[in-house]
Amino acid sequence: FAKKIGINRCYIVQPSNTATSVAPKDANDALRLDLDLNAMIENSQVVPHERILSFKSLRNQVLHEITNPEKYIGVPMTSLPTFTNIVKGFRRGEMTVLTGPTGSGKTTFLGQLSLDFAEQGVNTLWGSFEIKNTRLIHKLLQQYSRQPLPAGKPENSASLEALADRFESLPLYFMTFHGGSDVDDVLDAMEYAAYVKDVQHIILDNMQFMITRNNVSSGKWGGNSHFDKFDMQDVAIEKFRKFATDKNVHLTLVVHPRKEDEGTKLGISSIYGGAKATQEADTVLILQVDGRRKYLDVKKNRFDGTLGHCPLFFQRKSGRYAEQLEVGASAAKIVKKEVVAPRKESRKEIKSSSSSMNTPKKSYPRTSYDDILDQFTPNK
């Protein structure tokens, strides 16, 4: 009836007299209870728009968030507390974009992340489009055991079976897609996992392997043959962003960077494709490698704006990352191994340099490993 006469002509009338325990159901009932109808009409309010809110509607939630910030922090990555302190955990309904050079260890980091979540009881879904599930689980088993697996040792099969039993109890699930896949099919599997398995965190590794040009001609992208790979990526990211919000899950998406010179520090503009990925993401992480050190660079943090770095040290035995060196490891030796050896001079270079023997040599201060670690201080 309100729609027939117009919503803008309708008002919400509520009882202004609380003397009676039973609220009137209509005007006749209000008259019978001897309530003040004029006061009710004067205090009436217009029908609110379903997409528009006032501060009054959000007041309690906002004040509760201010007074109880610890209740709004996401799931922590327990194995990397410095990183968790920067991003304040992973919250449901958000999307994280991770990038880094090829072979820098993105899958290793995500494997460790998924195990941290699963060990806390967070149902996690893996979508590995680059690595087959068997190889992925092989890596996860080593990270879960925190030690090398007994490969080629049949006499240790009992301990391996026990490890597999413990791993099987984790709330980890894996999609069967590999290589180029239809985004709508992937979303359908994700929706099933979110509804049936109550999945809270989804990892998609990675965007470039998932998207295929074959879907353009089949009409999956609106039948537009002029769609290029950037358009396809933008449409896919928009769908994933909407899914994370609507289904209240956290989605971590790997997007490879553009081709850069080896050792070049990556930035947000280095992420492959248009700006859609970084615009839609709540958090942008870059795994930086410069030949001497490896660290996780938080470039965007929509939750509270905190940015910073987290050092990463790979532990070969466990296949995991740590924020500090292994016990007994020599920092000086590690730095020495990671520094690129100087190039040998050719005869022409020696001859040309001999003419400038009188030029005083430049002296460079020696950098200790503690100086390198000092660079990893979060910027608040």
Secondary structure, DSSP 8 states (H G I E B T S, - for coil): -HHHH-GGG-EE------SSSS--SSHHHHHHTT--HHHHHHT-EE---TT---HHHHHHHHHHHHH-GGGG--B--TT-HHHHHHHT-B-TT-EEEEE--TTSSHHHHHHHHHHHHHHTT--EEEEESSS-HHHHHHHHHHHHHTS---TT-GGGHHHHHHHHHHHHTS-EEE----SS--HHHHHHHHHHHHHHS---EEEEE-HHHH--THHHHTTTTTT-TT--HHHHHHHHHHHHHHHHHHHT-EEEEE--B----TT----GGGBSS-SHHHHH-SEEEEEEE-SS-EEEEEEEETTT--BEEEE-EEETTTTEEESS--TT--HHHHHHHHS-------HHHHHHHHTTTTS---------HHHHHTT---B-
